[in-house]
Structures are given as C-alpha cells and as structure tokens.
Amino acid sequence: MRLTIADLKKGEKGVITDSSSEDIPLKLLEMGCLPGNEVHLLQLAPFSDPMYLNVNDSFLAIRKETASLIVIEKIDE
Amino acid sequence: MSKQLNVALIGNPNTGKTSVFNALTGLNQKVGNYPGITVDKKQGICKLSRGVKAHILDLPGTYSLNASSLDENVVIELLLNKNDKDYPDVAIIVSDVENLKRNLLLFTQIKDLKIPTILVINMSDLMTRKGISLDIELLEAKFHTKIALVSTRKNSGITELKQLIESYKTISTEPCLDTTSIDTDYFQSLEKAFPNQDVYKLWLVITQDANFGKITRQELDVSKFKTKSNQELKRLQQKEAIKRYQFINAILKEGQIIDRSKATGLRSKLDRLLIHKVWGYVIFFFILLSIFQAIYDWATVPMDLIDTTFASLAEWVKNTFPGGGKVTDLVAEGIVSGIGGIVIFIPQIAFLFLFISILEESGYMSRVVFLMDRVMRRFGLSGKSLVPLISGTACAIPAVMATRNIENWKERLITILVVPFTTCSARLPVYLIIIALVIPDGSIIGLSFQALTLMALYLLGFGMAIFSAYILDRILKTKHKTFFVVEMPNYKLPLLKNVIITVIEKTKTFVFEAGKIILAISIILWVLASYGPGDKFNNAESYIQTATSQTSNERNDQIAAFKLEHSYIGIVGKTIEPLIKPLGYDWKVGIGLVASFAAREVFVGTLATIYSVGSASEGENIDTIKTKMANETYADGSKVFTLASGISLLLFYAFAMQCMSTLAIVKRETKSWKWPILQLIGMTAIAYICALIAFQFLK
C-alpha cells in the first residue's frame, strides 16, 4: 500500500521516497521535502488539517491534500 | 559626493533579516513602494568608515530564487537586471544559525549569479545553548564567501559586518557548485542559443516564466527557446534542489557539529499549549479579546485628548484671527478639523500594530494560521484574516492596514474588501440613537429588545463580511497559483526596537499617504456644508422670524438649520430625496447620509443641526434630538421615524460604504482606485437593496 505523509499519526516518523508529483509546490521541495529526508509529524490541527511537521530541520505546516502527495516509508521505533 | 555602494539584504523569512537591517540603518530608513505592486520597498543608509555610505535595500524574504509570490518575485527581478539602479554591488544573505542548511540553498543560488556575497549567520548568540559549533574558516573556503557571525539581540558582529561590506571587492564571485551537470545537454544548447548570456541567469528566467507567469523583460527574451515542457522543467528543478542539498550537506558534515541533546524543548512545550485543539483556541480568543479591548477602549483616552486639542486649536485660530473671514473659517474648521480627523486614528493604528508586530516577531502568528486555516480557507480568507476582521469592529482603517501581513494576495484583497462590513465604533452612535427611537422598550428572558437589536447588528456585520468573502472567493480570479506552506518559526522574544520601528512606520504611512486624500475630501465636505448658493443661504438671518418667546440660542439654532438646508450639502440631500424616499427617509436624513461620508458618527451631529438643537449641551443633546426625531412628521401627518424606516436606516448604516478614510486607506493598500470604487458602489448597492426591502416589507 502506498503510504503518504497524510497517513502518519501524531509523533510518527517516515522517510520520503517520492516527491515528484507535479502538484507539490516547488517551495516545499526547496524546504527539504526530498527523497531520503526524514519526516516527523509533530502536531495536527482539528480534523488532521493542516499538518505540522519537521523535515530537513525545517518546521512546516502543510494542508492534508499536499501531504497526501508525498510518498513515504514509515519508520517504526 | 562621497561614493555610495549598493547592498541588498536577502534571506529566508524569520531569520531576523529585518533586525539586521534595523541594526545597520537605525532610523535612517524609509519605506516606499515598488512601482505598480503592493510590496513595501525598505531602504536605508548605513555609514561605513571614511565617508563611505552604503545604500541598504531590505528585499522581501524568500526561500529561493524561484518566486511563488509577488514579494518574492521582486528579489528575482532585481537580481536579473544589472541595469536596475538598485542592482547590488554586494549581497548579504542573512541566515539563522539553527536553519543553516536551508538558508544555504538560497545562498548557493545567489552565488551562481556571480554577485559578491557575504553570509551573515544571525542569532549566533544561541550557538552554545543549542549545541551548535561551526568551522568558519572551512565554511568560508568551501562556499567562496566571507562570513559574519551576528547577533542582533546582543548587538554583536555588526561592526565586523560593516567592515566586510566595505571590503566587498575582495570577496570571491565564483559560484560554489556547477548546477548545469543536472542536464548537461540542455544547458549546452541553452548556452548556444544565447552565447552572450550567463547560463544560470537564463535558466532562472525560463523557470521563472514557467512557474510564476510571464513578466515582460527588456533584457532577456527566452520565449523562443522552449525545448522542455513545464513538467520536465519542474523535474529538473527538483534535481537542482537535490544537487544543491547534496553539496551543502557534504560541507556541513565537516564544518558544522550539532549536539542534538542540547536542543531545548521550548518549541515543543509552547506548541503543545498554543496550538492545542482546545487550549490553543482559548488562548487565541483571549489574545483577540485584549487586542479588541486595546483599540476599542484604551485608545479612546488619547483619542479624546486629540479630539479636544484639535477643537480648542480650531477655536484658538478663530479667536486669534477674527478678521480673517473666510480664510480663518477655512483654516479653523476645514483644515484644522480635517487634520484632527486624521490624527484621531493614530492611537488605534499604533495599538493594533503594537500587538501585531509582537505576534509576528514572537512567531505566534504562524500558529494562528495553523489553527485557523481550515475554517478560514472555506471563505477564501487566510488564518491571519481574523485579526483584521476583529479589529475592524473598532475601526476599519487600522484593520485594512493590518492585512499587509497576509502573504497571499487574493486572501489579502478579499480581507480588505470585506473588513468594512464589520461594525466599527463610528456606527455605534448612529445605532444607539435609532434603536432608542424605533425599537420598543421591553424584554425577553431578561434581555432588552434594544440590546438584542444592537447585538444582531454586530452579528449581521460580521456575517455579511464572511458571506461576501465567500462570494468574492468564487468571483475573483488570480493569475498565480497559490498553495499553503507555512513555516513555523522558533519562538522568540520580540525585539523592542523592531516593534517600535514597525509602529512608527505604519503610523507614518497612514498619516502621509492616506492622510492626503482624507484631508482633501474633508475640506470639500466642509465647503459643501458651509457654503450655499443664493440669498437664502447668505442672508439666512432675514428669513427667520423672531418669535417673542425665543431665546437667542434657539434663534441661532434655527438659523443654523436654515443655512444647512440651503447649503450645497443641503441641496444634495434634497436632490437625492426621490432616491431615498423608497427607503423611508426624507431630505433631512438625506443630508445626514451625505454628511456621514466624512465619518459615520457625523450623522448625529448633522441631525442635531438640522433639527435646530445644535447648541444644546451634549447629554441633553441626544435626548432633544431623539424627541425632535420622534415628533418629526411628513406633510400628511405620518411619522418619519417608524419601525420600518428605523430598521431600514439601521440596515443602510450596517452595509453602506460611507467612510472616505477607509476608501483612502484601501486605495493606498491596493495601489489602485479600482478596489475602493468597487467597495463604494458594491456595499452601497447592497445597503440600498436591503434597506429598500426592509422598509417596503415593514411599512
């Protein structure tokens, strides 16, 4: 099953495997949403949207629809 | 003339770039505008040694040289145009010690443009606490640059930075890495097509056109060179970003050591509370409440003081130059009162921006966006729109100015357009007198009808703002694709200097830019109300019969009323009577409506004059006007102010755009007359229709 950032729960981590979807804003790539980088989901607003995450030392909030475009592999701790 | 060199300050948002700018220039700065767009152009002068002055340009914050907003586009346009008078001799990249990696992405892009570049590492005082150590020499060598470790909070490193600026000629202009290797064939063919141009510059122009939309350029036209689809270009840009990060990471591995165990948990502790699903909203509500309290209540103290000061100043002018006739009148009542009408807004503006700059500086505002995004986006608004909407309940003017902090232009515009619907404090006196007049006494479950009506009007204003935002969101089209990526910066104690500079600068902008328009219109309105054509205005005294029982005050009031009736504004009021008749108003109300354009609360005073009770003292005044209004009848004996016409008037005041000061500030904030005119026509039309329906139904 294809997992994305939108599937992460609060506190979970993953590694980005694909962020090549055309609808991902370039800004997000430049902030470090690139394959190989670790994503840590820090907090969620009500209804899980927007999502607050840490990636590549950047702290970002993105909407769920964007998060669901970034493919990841979950890291189990 | 001493030599001046151009310095451009570039950096990611939230790196303290503006603090560095303030530290370099102090109060030697001014805020202008880039032609045609609503982006602030901040520039200042920094004195270096031996009479050398540096002209510092604080460019809008950006994460990279690929623009996604008008603000960011300013940076690229400047750096692509060597002929621009502001083209930098030296660029300063301001970075934040905790986010060095990401900040360096932009740095390597600027280096590719072959501009001498200094790297400022700000907040260096935090290094030990955060467990970060840097090998500056190594970093300088690998990135071909000079580094200044600065702390604007501790005021250290600024002198060293000034020295670096002065010796900018010794800084290498060599790029750090070769990005063309991401697609060698493509960049070679690009070089062939434009042999005289810098290849990285060409690449920027091409991607810029693809991402952000075409911008007319004189220097470079790449439209003929199009060998890749937008999708391919984007993939290439992703490759570029990966390549840059590989390069940066490799160097930081050697030059930066981070002891993660030292990272303090302040962010996560505060976040757990401030964006908590319940407490986050409770705290935000209390912050909104205190902002509201400040501009609604605290600001009234200085405002009353300004009011009385200008009133006595006008009086003083009149008494000091009694022989001046019309000139004295113009100065005292037109100009002095007009300026008073501008200065009166300063306390509210200052208070609001005090709060806003603290919220922005501390990093809290991004949390507000996080909390409110889901609700606000449905109405085409930003999470940040809530602060202007709530402040609009005190006054629309500071509220419209507060929209500057909304990055997305469409969301900003919608917020500006709908803010005047919220019930500002100038509507209150009008509401109070009409409610007292037409809404019956009595109560339901302990709540009086009158209080409920007032509350309904507040809700109505807010509801209308939200509703029109929803409609506008569907009508307005934007050229640029927008998306939501919000950085959540670290929490910081706001720097007092930055807060003060923001407050001063906002106040100045209002007084000198919107103030001109407000003064001009208020003088015109004053002339219209103070002069009239023909004998009836000029010899009003001879038309008023003296009744034996009359006091001189009563007679003066009668003359004033007669004069107002025959002044230009009175003529306008009478002319529009057929138009406002279907709403249930007579020409006297018409005069009040026209005069309200100076400020809504003027309605009450104008009615006082027209009902010949102008000289009554203030407390007594309201009651006398009320009695007068209650007894006012048409020729056939029917009452002018009934429930129907009263409700109609309340609705008209709730929705109509009757405030020239708001129009002036909207013009200033949108850089065009188009939007204020749209507001004037649109809001007044809505008001007219609602008032018409209400009156015809209730009559």
Interface residues (C-beta under 8 A of the other chain):
Chain A: S19 S20 E22 P25 L26 K27 L28 L29 E30 M31 G32 L34 P35 L42 Q43 A45 P46 F47 D49 P50 Y52 N56 D57 S58 F59 L60 A61 I62 R63 T66
Chain B: Y63 S64 N66 S68 E98 N99 K101 R102 L105 N211 Q231 K234 R235 Q237 Q238 A241 I242 Y245 R267 S268 D271 R272 I275 K277 S366 V369 F370 L371 D373 R374 F483 F484 V485 V486 E487 M488 P489 N490
